[in-house]
Amino acid sequence: MSKKLSLNTNYPSISDLRERAKKKIPKFAFEYLDGGCNEDVNLHKNTAEIRDVELLPYYLSKHTGSNMKTNLFGQTYDAPFGIAPVGLQGLMWPNSPEILAKAAFEHNIPFILSTVTTSSIERVAEITEGKAWFQLYHPAENSLRDDIIKRADAAECPVLVILCDVPTFGFRPRDIRNGLAMPPKMNIKNIIQVFGRPHWALQTLKYGQPNFQTLKPYMPKNLDLKQLGKFMDQTFSGRLNEEKIKPIRDMWKGKLVLKGVANEADAEKAIKLGLDGVIVSNHGGRQLDAGESTIKPLSRIAEKYGDKITVMMDSGLRSGPDVARSLASGAAFTFMGRSFMYGVSALGKKGGDHTISLLKTELQQVMEQICCEKIEDFPAHLIKK
């Protein structure tokens, strides 16, 4: 049975949730969530260029109703969107990965857990009854890679996502100013900001200082912040290539997805390597300010390879109409990260439920308005330019 939609009418848009989140969490946490890299050019271009896409309504068509259920990798989801992996979620709102995983499970949409977020594979698998996906941040050592993959398999994660768009850390001026680069540091400005956000501070006391729960078994005890930075640098090698992907494909028997694809050449390599899907993404505009927005390569990749591999998309989506535009442009499925973090940062434990309900309501309205009966019909409503 589908989860009943629950909307807080004080926050009827993602932008309302963003404004509320800005007032609820410390500035350093909000800027970590909200910012892109360099001058934020691609951050803003992502959403703007999605919104250049226009849809064609057919008002006199026979319409028997709209259904947003979506089949993906043998699973039927209640909507064509899921929750993207986000690092350090507990920094933005305490316990947020568990809040969002629970909401995703109840609404029957996928939740992707990041290697570098603040809840463990095992805990999220427990909350979602083994339905959560896992995103692997590629370790430098094969033994660590293999152990993490075995844990994801034991937790019955149906989909493993491997990340290719972080060969180097993005240059993010806000995070540098706020001491959230590696190694992070808590400066006097940040401490003052915490005192100005008592609800966030109390929740942080309740759930404890955020840390990398999935990585905890591999970390030396009592690391200080400088040692943590060194550990992360030594432990992970973000640069993927075909030689690194092949043993993962051999080892992982479930569905395997490559996230961060931004061109046709990489999509073609993913197909040749036997992957099941790609997520066209530019890491939310946090890695390459001089790159394309996601909607442009999405359209090209879906047109060329959509019949050979499942083509999905994230980065820049902020609403139900944005999801509709992306589906019309060729995406089989979409993911959002910031939108859900704005929701949980604004509304705490009710934020995941509200944000999913909001996006479902918006998308349903678009489908009814343009007379689109099922998700697969969206491309027929695309106005080509």
TIZAMAR-692455 format. One record per atom (N, C-alpha, C): residue in one letter; y, z, x. Coordinates in steps of 0.02 Angstrom, whole numbers, plus 50000, padded with zeros to 5 digits. Each point is the difference from the previous one (the first is absolute). Layout:
// residues N
aYZX
...
//
This chain:
// residues 385
m499405000050042
m500605000049958
m500625000050043
s500504996049982
s500614999450041
s500415006449993
k500335001650055
k500445005950002
k500614998749956
k500185004949959
k500594999549958
k500634999950044
l500464995549984
l500604999550041
l500475005849986
s500295002750055
s500435005949995
s500654998650037
l500534998949962
l500654998250029
l500505005749992
n500355001650054
n500585004549997
n500614995649988
t500285000449941
t500544995349980
t500645001050040
n500055005350038
n500585000950044
n499994995350060
y499414997250015
y499914995850060
y499634993649981
p500354995549963
p499664994049975
p499994994150048
s500145001250065
s499954994650049
s499855003050068
i499754995850045
i499865002350069
i500655001950034
s500554996649985
s500645001950031
s500235006949978
d499845001949938
d500155006949977
d499595005150040
l499374998450012
l499575004450039
l500255000550072
r500234994450027
r500265000150069
r500615004650005
e500454999549952
e500605004350002
e499825007349993
r499525001549957
r499775006949992
r499665002550063
a499594995850031
a499665001950062
a500505001650055
k500534996150003
k500515001050051
k500315006949995
k500035002649939
k500295006749988
k499495005650009
k499364998350000
k499485005150001
k499725001450070
i500044995250045
i499675000950065
i500524999750056
p499865003150058
p500484999950055
p500174992950021
k500604999250026
k500254993350019
k499534996750050
f499745003750049
f499574996950051
f499364997249968
a499735003549949
a499404997749966
a500154993949956
f500575000349965
f500194994349957
f500134993850042
e500345000750056
e500154994250041
e499374997250034
y499525004250014
y499364997650026
y499664995649947
l500025002249938
l499704996349945
l500394993649984
d500645000549997
d500424994849970
d500204994450048
g499995001450065
g500284995350049
g499514994750022
g500304994750029
g499614994750031
g500055000750075
c500104994450035
c500095000250072
c500644996250018
n500255001450059
n500614996750025
n500565000449948
e500214994349974
e500575000049952
e499784999649927
d499365001049986
d499745000049931
d500054993249965
v500054994650038
v500074993449970
v499384998249959
n499415000850030
n499394997949965
n499825004949944
l500185006250007
l499905004949947
l500324997649935
h500634997950004
h500364997849940
h499794993049979
k499844995850049
k499804993149985
k499344999949961
n499555004650016
n499355000349965
n500105000149924
t500385004849976
t500105000749928
t500434994449972
a500534998350036
a500464994849975
a499644993449990
e499564998150047
e499684993549994
e499425000049951
i499695005949989
i499535000449944
i500374998649935
r500615002649995
r500384999349938
r500334993249991
d499934995750050
d500204992949991
d499484996249958
v499405002949995
v499464996749961
v500165000749926
e499934994549963
e500144999949928
e499374998249961
l499945003049941
l499414998949957
l500204996349936
l499544995949977
l500124995949941
l499655003049939
p500375001749947
p499695002549940
p499814994349953
y499455000949963
y499794995249948
y500015003649933
y500574999649966
y500095004349941
y499614997649938
l499844993649996
l499654997549941
l499244999450010
s499775002450056
s499294999850013
s499635005049955
k499384998449984
k499585004849965
k499855005650048
h500135006249979
h499925005750046
h499605005449965
t499435001850030
t499555005049969
t500055006850034
g500475000750046
g500085006350036
g499934999150075
s500265004850038
s499994999650074
s499585005750028
n499604998450050
n499555005050031
n500094999650076
m500215005550030
m500124999950072
m499405002350042
k499435001049970
k499415001850039
k499854994550051
t499785002150059
t499924995450056
t499345001250036
n499634994750013
n499395000550039
n500144998850073
l499805004650041
l500134999650072
l499405003150038
f499674996050041
f499445002350041
f499465003549959
g499864997249941
g499465002749958
g500195006049958
q500635002050003
q500245005849962
q500534997549950
t499985002649938
t500524998449951
t500525005550001
y500614998350018
y500565004850001
y500434999049938
d500345005449980
d500404999849939
d500684996550009
a500184998450062
a500634996650013
a499944996250066
p500414994850010
p499944995950061
p500425002750058
f500075006650003
f500365002950057
f499675006650020
g500105001750064
g499735006250026
g500505003550045
i499805005650028
i500435004150042
i499854998450073
a500504997450035
a499924997850069
a499955006050047
p499704999150059
p499965005450049
p500695001650028
v500155006450006
v500645002350027
v499865005750049
g500274999650059
g499915005350050
g500445006049984
l499775005850023
l500395006349995
l500255001549929
q499594998749950
q500225001049931
q500215007249986
g499645004850029
g500165007049987
g500665002150028
l500284996250047
l500685001550025
l500514998649945
m499884994749961
m500484998249948
m499935004549939
w499395001249978
w499885005049947
w499335003350013
p500005006750006
p499385003550015
p499444998449951
n499414998950027
n499394998649960
n500034993249964
s500474995750019
s500084993749963
s499404995450003
p499624999450056
p499424995549996
p499505002149947
e499905006549992
e499525002449950
e500274998949929
i500665001149991
i500314998749935
i499914992749980
l500134995550048
l499974992849985
l499284997649993
a499555002750040
a499294998149994
a499735001949932
k500185006049977
k499775002349934
k500284995649944
a500644998350005
a500314995749948
a499684993150001
a499884997350059
a499684993450005
a499315000149968
f499625005250015
f499335000649972
f500025000449924
e500455004049973
e500055000949928
e500234993649965
h500424996150034
h500244993749970
h499574994050019
n499475001250039
n499544994650021
n500364994450037
i500375001950052
i500284995250047
i499815002350070
p500004995550049
p499805002150068
p500545003950037
f499775004950038
f500435003950045
f499744998750070
i500454998150046
i499794998950070
i500265005850043
l499545003350033
l500185005650045
l500124997350070
s500565001950030
s500154998150069
s499665004850049
t499804997450058
t499735004250054
t500505005350019
v500654998449998
v500525004550026
v500405003449945
t499685001049942
t500335004049949
t499735007250003
t500175004049950
t499925007250006
t499445002949956
s499534995849981
s499405002449966
s499404996550032
s499425003049994
s499414997350035
s499624995049956
i499604995950033
i499564995349965
i499575003949949
e499715005550023
e499525003749959
e500345003049938
r500605002750009
r500355003249943
r500194994849948
v500274994350022
v500204994849953
v499404996849966
a499454999450037
a499384997449970
a499765004749945
e500075006550011
e499805005049950
e500424999249937
i500664999250009
i500464999449943
i499864993749960
t499844994550034
t499924993549968
t499274998249986
e499555004650012
e499284998849991
e499774993850039
g500254999550062
g499794994650044
g500304993249985
k500554999849963
k500294993649982
k500614998050042
a500255004650042
a500584998550041
a499824995150055
w500474995750017
w499934995650058
w500255003850062
f499814997650059
f500255003250061
f500294994750047
q500595001550027
q500314995650049
q499905002750070
l499704996150043
l499875002050069
l500574997850045
y500305004950033
y500484998950053
y499584999550064
h499974994250032
h499484998750049
h500045004650061
p499475003950013
p500005004550059
p499904996150065
a500235002950054
a499914996950066
a499275000450022
e499655005449981
e499315001050021
e499514997849945
n499504996250019
n499504997749951
n499625005849967
s499885005350038
s499625005649972
s500385003349943
l500675000650007
l500415002949947
l500034995349940
r500084993550014
r499984995049946
r499365000649960
d499445000350034
d499355000149967
d499925006449959
d500245005650026
d499925006349965
d500415000149936
i500624997550003
i500424999949941
i499704995349947
i499754994250022
i499694995449953
i499385003149967
k499605003750039
k499415003449972
k500215005149948
r500555003550012
r500255004949951
r500224996549936
a500344994350007
a500214996249940
a499394997549961
d499494998050036
d499384997749967
d499655005949965
a499975005750034
a499685006049969
a500395002349938
a500664998850001
a500425001949943
a499974994849944
e499604994750011
e499894994749951
e500624995949984
c500464999550048
c500584995649990
c499764992949989
p500194996849946
p499744993349986
p500334994550042
v500615001350025
v500384995050037
v500305003150063
l499904996750057
l500325002050062
l500554995050015
v500605002650011
v500584995850015
v500175000950074
i500054994650037
i500215000550070
i500704997150008
l500395003350041
l500724998650005
l500154995850061
c500374994449990
c500144995750057
c500744999450017
d500455003049960
d500714998750011
d500375005750036
v499635004150037
v500335005350040
v499744999650072
p500124994250034
p499814999750071
p500455004450042
t500595001749973
t500475004550032
t500385003649945
f500255006050015
f500375003749949
f500674996649987
g500194999349936
g500644997049982
g500585004250027
f500554996650014
f500615003450024
f500405002149939
r500005006649986
r500305002649938
r500565004950018
p500624997750000
p500565004250023
p500065006749963
r499885000149935
r500065006349963
r499515005250026
d499384997850009
d499485004650023
d500155002650070
i500284995750042
i500205002250067
i500545005349996
r500514998849958
r500535005049992
r499745006549971
n499514999449955
n499745006049965
n499445003550038
g499814997450058
g499485003250040
g499304998649975
l499914994649959
l499344998449973
l499664994350037
a500274998250058
a499634995450043
a499445004050034
m499584996750038
m499475003550037
m500235001450072
p500005006350024
p499795005949962
p500555002449954
p499825002649941
p500515002549953
p500295006650025
k500595001549975
k500305006650016
k500415002349940
m500035006449989
m500395002949946
m500655002650029
n500554996549984
n500655002150027
n500375004349949
i500575002550020
i500395004649958
i500224996749935
k500174993550003
k500204996449939
k499434999949950
n499394998850024
n499434999849955
n499865006849969
i500085005250039
i499885006849974
i500515001649944
i500624998150010
i500525001049949
i499824996149936
q499754993950009
q499804995949942
q499445003349960
v499535003250035
v499455003449966
v500275005649956
f500485003950025
f500295005549961
f500344997449936
g500234993850003
g500334997049941
g499524997249949
r499355000350015
r499494997449953
r499475005449989
p500185005449964
p499555005849995
p499334998449967
h499994995549949
h499364998449967
h499524996750050
w500264995350038
w499604996650052
w499755005250051
a500455004550020
a499825005050051
a499455004749974
l500065002149937
l499505004549971
l499324996549993
q500014993749981
q499374996249995
q499684999050069
t500434999050050
t499744999350068
t499685006550024
l500315005749983
l499715006550016
l499325000849965
k499964997849938
k499395000649960
k499434996050031
y500144993850019
y499474995550023
y499954999550076
g500485003050035
g499975000150073
g500344994050031
q500165000750063
q500334994550037
q499544993949999
p500284994149984
p499584994049997
p499704998250067
n499384998050000
n499694997650062
n499504994549984
f499744996850051
f499554994349991
f499295002649986
q499855001249937
q499385003349982
q499374996050019
t500024993549991
t499414995950019
t499875000450075
l500545000650039
l499935000050073
l499885007050029
k500035005149959
k499955006950024
k499385001350043
p499414997449982
p499415001350041
p500054997350071
y500454995350011
y500044996850066
y500595002550042
m500415004449970
m500615002250034
m499895006750035
p500245000750061
p499995006750032
p500395005049957
k499785006150001
k500335005249959
k500685001850028
n500445002049954
n500665002750017
n500434995150042
l499994993749980
l500444995250034
l500735001549983
d500434999950050
d500715000149982
d500224992849986
l500634999149979
l500234993549977
l499974994750055
k500175001850061
k499974995250055
k499284997950013
q499555004849998
q499294998550011
q499724995649943
l500255001149938
l499794996049944
l500184992650011
g500624998950023
g500214993150014
g499564996750052
k499835003750053
k499584997350052
k499304998649973
f499745004649958
f499344999049970
f499984993649958
m500514998949959
m500024994149957
m500044993650041
d500405000150052
d500074994150043
d499334998350034
q499655005250023
q499374998950035
q499434998349954
t500035002349937
t499434999549955
t499984993449962
f500594996949989
f500024994149958
f500274993950037
s499674994449986
s500224993650026
s500084995349940
g500614999249977
g500114996449938
g499884992650003
r499954997250060
r499954992750006
r499284997749985
l499924996349945
l499354997449981
l499914992950026
n499384998150010
n499834993050015
n499304998849974
e499774993750007
e499354998349972
e499435004150030
e500055001450066
e499475003950033
e499965007149974
k500565002849979
k499995006849972
k499765000149928
i500114994549965
i499804999849929
i499254998849992
k499714995950043
k499294998149993
k499535006049996
p500055005050045
p499545005749994
p500125004249937
i500625000149975
i500135003649938
i499664996449942
r500044993349999
r499674996249948
r499245001150002
d499725000350060
d499285001150007
d499805007049976
m500435004850012
m499845007049985
m500125001749926
w500524997149971
w500215001949932
w499654995649948
k499605003049957
k499624996249951
k500374999049935
g500555003749990
g500394999249939
g500504994350007
k500484999849956
k500514994850002
k500495001650057
l500204994850037
l500455000950057
l500624995749990
v500585003250007
v500654996849986
v500455000750060
l500364994750016
l500505000050054
l500705000649970
k500365005350018
k500675001249974
k500534998450053
g500534996549979
g500544998450045
g500024992650017
v499614996049964
v499994992850012
v500674997049979
a500284995750044
a500664997249987
a500034992550011
n499424996850012
n500004992850010
n499314997149985
e499984993449993
e499384996649982
e499485000450056
a500224999950063
a499525000150056
a499595006550000
d500325005649988
d499635006449999
d499555000449939
a500234997249943
a499574999949940
a499374995950013
e500084994350035
e499424995850015
e499515003650047
k500275003750048
k499565003950045
k499625005449961
a500345003149952
a499675005149959
a499414997149962
i500094993949975
i499464996649964
i499414998650047
k500164997550059
k499474998350049
k499625006250023
l500345005850001
l499685006250021
l499595003249944
g500014997049941
g499605002549945
g500315005849961
l500675000650003
l500335005349962
l500024998249926
d500075005049959
d499994999049927
d500694999149970
g500515002450034
g500684999549973
g500525000850053
v500614997949983
v500595001250042
v500555002949956
i500405004450029
i500605002449967
i500594997150039
v500354995449968
v500614997250030
v500535005449998
s500265001850059
s500435005950005
s500424999650064
n500595002849999
n500375000950062
n500165007550011
h499545004149976
h500055007350011
h500645002849968
g500184997149942
g500595002549965
g500654998850037
g500024994850042
g500604998650039
g500135005150055
r499465003450022
r500095005450049
r499814998050072
q499794993750009
q499764997950066
q500394994450032
l500164994749960
l500334994150028
l500574998049955
d500615001650021
d500584998549959
d500154992549998
a499784996450050
a500144992850005
a499464995749967
g499535003149965
g499464996149969
g500164997749930
e499504996749969
e500074997749931
e499905005949952
s500264999249940
s499805004549946
s499294998449980
t499665004549964
t499294999049986
t499864994649949
i500454998849953
i499854995349946
i499914992950026
k500344998250055
k499954993250025
k499324998450030
p499755003950049
p499324998550024
p499475001249947
l500135004749954
l499515001149946
l499884993549962
s500534996649980
s499944993849962
s499604994750038
r500164999350064
r499664994950041
r499265001750010
i499865006450018
i499325002150014
i499574999649937
a500275002149943
a499624999949937
a499844992849981
e500484995550008
e499884993049982
e499474996950044
k500015001650065
k499554996850047
k499315003350002
y499975006649993
y499375003650011
y499785004549942
g500374999849945
g499845004549944
g499304999049971
d499714994150010
d499324998949975
d499465001950051
k500215002050060
k499535001850053
k499995007550016
i500545003549984
i500065007150016
i500475003249949
t499915006449985
t500445003449953
t500675001550034
v500544997349972
v500665000650029
v500415005049959
m500195005450033
m500395005349968
m500685000750035
m500435004449976
m500675000550028
m500275007049993
d500395002350050
d500445005749991
d500664998650036
s500455004849998
s500664999850032
s500534996949954
g500455004349976
g500584997749962
g499945000649925
l499405001449974
l499925000549927
l500265006849976
r500404999849947
r500325006249975
r499955000749924
s499644995549966
s499995000249927
s499434995949972
g499885000849935
g499514995949966
g500174992650003
p500644998149988
p500184992950008
p499884997550072
d500095004250050
d499844997850069
d499264998650008
v499585004249970
v499284998850001
v499854993249966
a500314998849943
a499904993849964
a500204994050042
r500585000450033
r500234994550042
r499514998650057
s499725005350029
s499534999150056
s499354997049976
l499755002149942
l499394997249972
l500104992649983
a500584998449973
a500164993049984
a500034995750063
s500195003150056
s500074996450063
s499334999350037
g499475002849972
g499344998950028
g499625006250021
a500315005949998
a499645006150019
a499465001649948
a499415001950024
a499475002249954
a500095007449982
f500375003650042
f500105007249990
f500605002050042
t500315005749983
t500595002350036
t499955007450016
f500385002250050
f500035007050018
f500735002150012
m500145006349986
m500665002950012
m499935006750035
g500455001350047
g500005006350036
g500605004349982
r500604997450016
r500615003949988
r500085002049927
s499864995449954
s500115001449929
s499635006449979
f499385000750023
f499615006049982
f500255006250036
m500234999150062
m500275005850036
m500665002349970
y500414995349975
y500615002149964
y499795004249939
g499484997749965
g499795003549940
g499765007050013
v499575000850050
v499735006750014
v500535004450032
s500454997250040
s500545004050029
s500505002249946
a500084996049948
a500465001749946
a499705005049951
l499364999149983
l499715003749945
l499405004350019
g499865000550065
g499455004350022
g499334997949972
k499625004849974
k499314998649978
k499974995249941
k500564999049965
k500014995349943
k500224993050022
g500204999450063
g500314993750023
g499534994150002
g499375001150019
g499534994450003
g499864997349930
d499855004549954
d499864998149931
d500594996249970
h500615002750009
h500594996849972
h500114993050029
t499934999350066
t500154993650032
t499504994649978
i499375001849997
i499494995249977
i500134998149928
s500155004949958
s500154998749929
s500604995449993
l500515001250040
l500614995949998
l499844992750018
l499634999150054
l499854993250023
l499544996449951
k499525003549971
k499574996949950
k500414997949938
t500465004349979
t500414998549941
t500444993950013
e500314999850059
e500434994350017
e499604993550003
l499415000250032
l499604994050008
l499744997649933
q499795004649957
q499764998149934
q500554996549961
q500615002550005
q500564996949964
q500124992850024
v499974998950066
v500094993350027
v499454995349973
m499385002450001
m499454995849976
m500084998149927
e500185004949959
e500114998649929
e500594995249991
q500525000950039
q500614996049993
q499884992650016
i499614998750052
i499904993050021
i499374997049970
c499655003949959
c499374997849968
c499464998650053
c499925004750045
c499474999750051
c499455004849979
e499414997449986
e499475004249971
e499595003750052
k499924997250059
k499625003450052
k500314998550068
i499835004350049
i500304999750066
i499924993150032
e499424997049991
e499874993550031
e500464994549975
d500335001249942
d500434994849971
d500715000050029
f500185005050040
f500695000450024
f500244993750036
p499594996850045
p500264994150035
p500234994449953
a499734999749939
a500224994949953
a500715001249975
h500265006050013
h500685001749978
h500514999650057
l499784997950058
l500464999650057
l500454993849994
i500655001150006
i500484994450003
i500054997950072
k499744994150015
k499994997650070
k500664997050018
k500225001450061
k500664997650022
k499934995050058
//
